[in-house]
């Protein structure tokens, strides 16, 4: 680790798994560069401080009701957090600023979805840097929302779903990171939230991306012209430590207990023979979809490791909808767990493909390990990620005509058995090599961008 530089950074992660992981990884990276780190976090989905002895944790009471904290609607959760966290965050930030006079606070780094923090930072005359935990192309439509509304793409109409968005190739209307609903109040709330997100990001001092320049050059170039703040693409965060796992590994930041039995199960299989299936920490599916997925996996005759998160199936606790004897009839060809150590799974030689919800962390992790993807996006940025995987980078396939058991078998066989799958694998292995190059000390794009970020923070006027 670099010698301590006498400055402290305050980080505020959004309390959802896909946002906590990258923020804590970023904390490790910046700590390795000599900064002291204080994490202000909500009581909801609180990380375990004992897993991070090198960081200081400060908990605020978010005052979410039981129904608010258990909602399956991420938009409503984000809106409530931005309302209820203002006062407790302001009070905690004031306390942190007064407690660490020996280490001036250089800046606040907050998740982009905590847009209320820009106003708080302004009140304390504290620079705010934003962490955007999704890919760059999925942020571009947010910036263009006023234009998309003006030209009739938004709100999304069912009759337009398959139309191309000529301003955002190769996206179709159905790919736009927008809620598809007929409830006007939800549409209005989403548009207002996006407007706040974009405006408060533009008002910040800088923007950190968990990506690398070679993956999304066009989108980065476009946004650089639209934003009058510096950009720092320093990802993939979890690949910063080239010879050892990050101090804050994905296991230590996981909100769910990881079932390690899947690793010993994978050890028994041939290289690239297993399909890994996981739809992330938020996605929910119907019982009909669940059964189609189960029968599709069963009929494929391909070994599979399937993560079925408790509560993922609407109306069920876990595996109750499965027909009697389904698991037994697989004769060991399938292994179902409640949660898995995903980075370890994707790095395992037995894994040949990844059926994913196309969350950004999952997409990046799959690229980093050279594992082709089957994309089944559920909402917002996932739809953009899936379109880029299948049509820009061409490192996977995407369900276009619904998720039915016959289509599932077809998709699995494309990646696991057919010539097209070999070509897809070659392309993603090429991207995997670019990941290695971006973190090279000499000329690596992410390595250089990280140096730029550190120097930028050191140039800020610290709050004493």
Buried (B, 14 or more C-beta within 10 A) or exposed (E): EEEEBEBBBBBBBBBBBBBBBBBBBBBBBBBBBBBBBBBBBBBBBBBEBEBBEEBBBBBBEBBBEEEBBEBEBBBBBBBBBBEBBBEBBBEBBEEBBEEBEEBBBBBBBBBBBBBBBBEBBEEBEBBBBBBBBBBBBBBBBBBBBEEBEEEEBBBBEEEBEEEEBEEBEEBBBBBBBBBBEEEEEBBEBBBEBBBBBBEBBBBBBBBBBBBBBBBBEEBBEBBBEEBEBBBBBBBBBBBBBEEEEBBBBBBBBBBEEBBEEBBEBBEEBEEBBBBBBBBBBBBBBEEEBBBBBBBBBBEBEBBBBBBBBEBBBEEBEBBEBBEEEBBEEBEEBBBBBBBBBBBBBBBBEBBBBBBBBBBBBBBBBBBBBBBBBBBBBBBBBBBBBBBBBBBBBBBBBBBEEEBBBEBBBBBBBBBBBEEBBEEBBEBBBEBBEBBEBBBEEEEBBBBBBBBBBBEBBBEBEBBE
